Amino acid sequence: MNVAIDNRIIAAALMLFFVFINYKGVKVSGKWQNAFVYFFWSVSAVWMLYMIQHVDFGNFVPEQMATFPGFKAWMEILTWIWWCYAGFETCVGMGGEIKYPQIQIPRALFLSPFIIFAINALFQWFLAGLVPLAAQSSLAAAVAPYAEGLEKAGYMGFPIILLCCGIAFGGDFSTLNPGVEVPSRYLYQMGLDGCLPGVFGKLHPKYRTPHVAIIFVGIVAFLLILTNSINFVAQINICSLFWSYIIGFISFAELRRKEPDLPRPYRAPWATFSVVSSVIIYALMGWSCGWEHVGISFAVTGCALLFYLVYGRKRAVSQEEIKAIQAAEAATLEEDIPDDATKARMDAEYRKWKIAVGAITIVAILLYVISFIL
């Protein structure tokens, strides 16, 4: 169906919608987020149940499906797989608005990678099982691999409509919403800390949202949409994220070294190994994106660091103020303890999530094992 509307108009309208619901408050955006996620899961389940009868196990022949790529190509594949996981730390950015974050955030961080793996593994299994072997290689450069794959396999109409609705109104929308929500919280905190102008640290008097930061994120998004160069923007975005993560890893190690006695309700295991291995892997993933994107993202990151040195460092809170903030946060965490009934309810809910996530992860792995054996 040809739609005579510029994609930028559709994207801008969607961005305006997400800016609006985030402006109205975290409860409003949270309800929408739950609706998007549950819609995606529900539609995905219906689609999988409907399509499983058409899976051809003869497609699962390792030597015919693909050859192992070269090292750089493999790192590029790893980069785009990582992109699926890049948002699972969203709950950290929203930590100040989560009840009992010292309990909930580590649990969410533990479950999230398994959920993301299971969903992606299941969809990839269906793509491999539905699309004939001869047509699978052509999907490597496809803009919409699932839609094009189903078309090549001859499954037109309802299967494509159902899948596209699930991905667009569930998967994409559930990504767009935190794409506005979380960066605004980072800007808000930086405004409070003095690393950005103080106006970013203001809250709306009625909705209690960082409305200035939310509007700023929306404006930046609109400007990027106008460029009509999503692929280029995505490449620069992902490389810039790599630089930010590498800086974060090093900062984490320095904080452990300089503040060994800082109260920590949760301590990440294998800290030194994780930092060193992560820096190496992220540097390799950045290299796989191409020197042009690495160079531009390095310049963007350099400008951000220069802004901090010239503006933010002079206005940032002092070491004495940081100590006072840390003491206040530690005192808050000590008081922020659920009562026995609430803790028991939280533990029971977490057990259910672990069982469900563990089960779907095992099912996803077994599907591949069984398919290749058959």
Disulfide bonds with the S-S distance in Angstrom:
none
